[in-house]
Amino acid sequence: MNERIRELWDKAAKSTAAYPSGQNNSWETQVNFIDKFAELIVAEMLHTCEEHPGWSGRMIGEQIKQHFGVDNA
């Protein structure tokens, strides 16, 4: 897993754990985690777009792929 994605994963996990130990595995906790993880990824992508207002969609897409260390699937 890309290091930045891992950092966002950890941040989402810490902010949504129902118990300090993080041992709660309820459906609600999982949904909250997924929502938070998605929010963090989208926020990071929006930040990239805002940093480069003159870039084309293709250029921003390439920057986001590079930032998250992903290829087209």
N, C-alpha and C positions, 0 to 999 in steps of 0.2 A: 504494500500500500504506500502511495506517495506520502512523504513526510507531512506536507501541509494538510492533506486529507486526514491523516492520523491525528494531527493536532485538533482539527475541527471535530473529529469523532470524539476525542477525549473531552473537549470542551462541552459538547452536547451531552455526553454521558454524565459529566459532573453536574451540569445544570438541571438535569431531569431526574436524577436518582431520587427515589422516594425515601431511601434510607442512606445514611452516611456510608454504609458499607457497599452500597450499590447492588445489593443482593436481590432487590425486588425485581421480579421478572413478570409482573402482571401485564396484561394486554394494554392497559392504560399507560403504564410506564413506557412500554415499547413504542406506542403511538406518539407519546410526548417526545421521546428521544428522536424518532424519525422526523417529526415536525421540526424540532430544533436543529437537527443536523442539516435538513434541507434549507432552512432559513439561513444558516451560517454559510452554506455554499452559495446560495443566491446572493447574499449580501456581499460576499467576496467577489463574485462575478460582476455585480453592479459597480463595485468600487473600481474594478479594472476599466469598465466602460467610462466611468466618470473621470478617471485619470487621463484618458485619451479620447477626448470628444471629437477629434478630427479623423480618427481612424475609421476605416471601412469595417463592415461586419466581418469580413474574412480576416482582417488583421486582428480584430478583437478576439475572434474565435481562436486564432492561432496562439495568441497570448494566453488565453484561458487554458487551452490544452497544455501549453508549456508550463504554466503556473501549477496546474494540478497533476502534471505528468501523465496525461492520458492521450491515447490515440483514438481515431474514429473506430467505433466498434461495428 
